[in-house]
Amino acid sequence: MRKEDGKLFLKHEVIHLDTLNGLALRYGIKSSELKKVNGLWDDTAFYSKKILLIPWDKKKPIPQDQLSPEEKLRLYRQKLITRFCTQFRVSKEESTYYLTEAEWDFELASKERKEDVAFERNYSNQRSNAKKV
């Protein structure tokens, strides 16, 4: 990815199977825009380039193959947090806590959460029984 004059561009490595119209379809842009950004005069001129710049709207999700390893990891962790929040009906902060403590192992974090809930219920029941006596 590259930023230029406040605009965001993806980098696409051209392979022999690529076509201008195919790339325009893949990235959801007009082929004329692709030609203009890359200084191409006709539909076949892009074969002389190894890398094409693809104008990208910030509102669109970035294709997975364009993400850096750090961005992929961040997105993966966000999905885990959302899944944990949904499954256990807890806050983002609590989900993040369990997942980081479990080193992002969802199954281990789930087990820890279940054990904590069981402990809290047991402790609460013991306190209730002690007050009755």
C-alpha positions, 0 to 999 in steps of 0.5 A: 500500500502506498499513500500519495497526495492523500490518496491511497494506492494498492500495489499490484504485481502484474503477471502474464494472465492479467488483463486491464479489464480483469484488474478493473473488475477485480478491484472495482474501478474503471479501466480508464482510471487504472490507465490514467493513474499508471500513465498507460496509453492503451490496454496492452501497455500495462504488460511493460510494467511490473507493478501497477498502482491501484487507486483505493477508496478508504471506505472499501475493505483492503483485499487480504493479499494487500495487507501487511503481516501486522495488519493481517494479525490485527484483523485476525485478533479483532475477529477473535475479540468479536467472536469472544464478545458474542459467544460470552456476552462480555465487553471488548475489554474483557474479551481482550483480557482473556485472549491476551492471557491465553496468548490468543488461543480461543479455546484456552481463553474460552476454558478460562472464562468458563472456569472463572464463571463457575468459580464466581457462581460457586463462591456466590452460592457459598456466601448465600448459604453462609448468610442463611446460617 
